[in-house]
Each structure stands twice: as C-alpha cells, then as structure tokens.
C-alpha cells in the first residue's frame, strides 16, 4: 500500500461514456493551453479516494470531438504539465475476440495502429536529433497488473490480454475490415487508442488502457451496430470501470515514471 498523499496525480482520460467521473471529489476545474493547442476539455483536478487525480474528457464535455480530430498531443502535454506521470486511458471498443462481448472489460497488452493523418509525435520541427522511442510494449506492465488485480478484486468479467486495433473512424468498420483485423491478431477495435499511447511514451509517462466493450465488432453478431446497443453496454459496464479506477488509484499513483 502506498502513501498516496505524496504521490503525483494520476491522469484519467475518459472516453465515450465517461465524460465526467462521478466519485471524483473535485477541487479545481481549469482550462489550460499547451504549445500544441488546447486539450479536449478543462482539467478537472481532485481526489479519488485519497489519490490526487487529473481527469480529462477525450471528446470534450459535452461529447463533441470525433476520434480523428482529438488533439492528442495537447491532451498528453496538458496532463504532463499538470504533474501527471501515469495515465489511464479509458476506451469504448468493439469486441472481436469471442470472449469480448458487450459490457466486457479488457486490459489490453498490445496495439496495432491503423490510424492515419493524425498528429502522432512530439518529435517534429527543428530537432537536435531524430528520436525513436522504444514501443515494444505499448502499455506499462506494472500499471496493467494493478488494473488486473483491481478487476479481479471486484469480481468483474474481464480479459487481461488483448491486441487493440486502432482504426481511423469516425465510421465503424466493414465486416471484411473486421475479418482482416482478426487475421492480423486484433482482439478489439477502437478509434482512440492511438496516437495517445505513443505520445504518453514519448513524454516518458506510464500509460495503460482500460477498455469497455460496447458492441460486437462489425459482422461479429447477427445484427448491425446501433447506438442503443452501445448505450446499453455503457450503462451496464461503466460502473465496473469506475470500481477498477477507484480500487487501483493510489497504487497507480505510487508507480515510478519511466523518465522524470
Ligand atoms: N469499432 C471501432 N471503434 C469502436 C467500436 C467499433 O466497433 N465500438 C466502439 N468504438
């Protein structure tokens, strides 16, 4: 157990279905700016249990920024500037793997990036040297293990593995595209996992993904994907996501950053 009063704040990036974090005792809500522009929302700073947290709504509050237009660089920079060294990205996803149906929770361990045209690195412009970060393991394993322990502790239905296929959106996939994703080894598909994870790594922050399956990926059920299906899965599954966040928060805060 950590002494969370001394921990740096943990960043939580909420996605679809998590534009605000109930349970967060809000202390301040402040709009910020960065050299990369404005983040998607004001930073909401407060306490979850006794752990300092900075919450940011990836699609804005209210939800208005589509996945391909999120300013991922500004979001990560704003969290870093606020002292955050560990980030939990909460993502709504489509399930490809058989065990990943609606309302199932996944703590993935790998990514395949199919996005394009997004500002996806801090290393551009006039640089002293070219930088290639190592990205073999895109999610911080110690952080993943803390989320896994919390999900287990709460008796939730979850998977402790998964390859996250990050697609461009904002449209959903065709059935054939999902067959290709599956052939590539993807277990789940979402639109916001990248470049978020890589940007966190470039800043030397710990990063972990907590995904909620909100629909069977296209062609993986006998019906087309509807907003009603997605909303029902969010209603059913988001309480589990919040419980995992609450239980794991102070241990996440105690993690050492990759670089300071
Ligand atoms: N595909 C891509 N992104 C998603 C999906 C999906 O099926 N569901 C939620 N986000």
Boltz pocket constraint, residues with backbone or C-beta under 6 A from the ligand:
constraints:
  - pocket:
      binder: B
      contacts: [[A, 92], [A, 93], [A, 94], [A, 95], [A, 167], [A, 171], [A, 172], [A, 173], [A, 189], [A, 190], [A, 191], [A, 214], [A, 215], [A, 216], [A, 217], [A, 218]]
      max_distance: 6.0
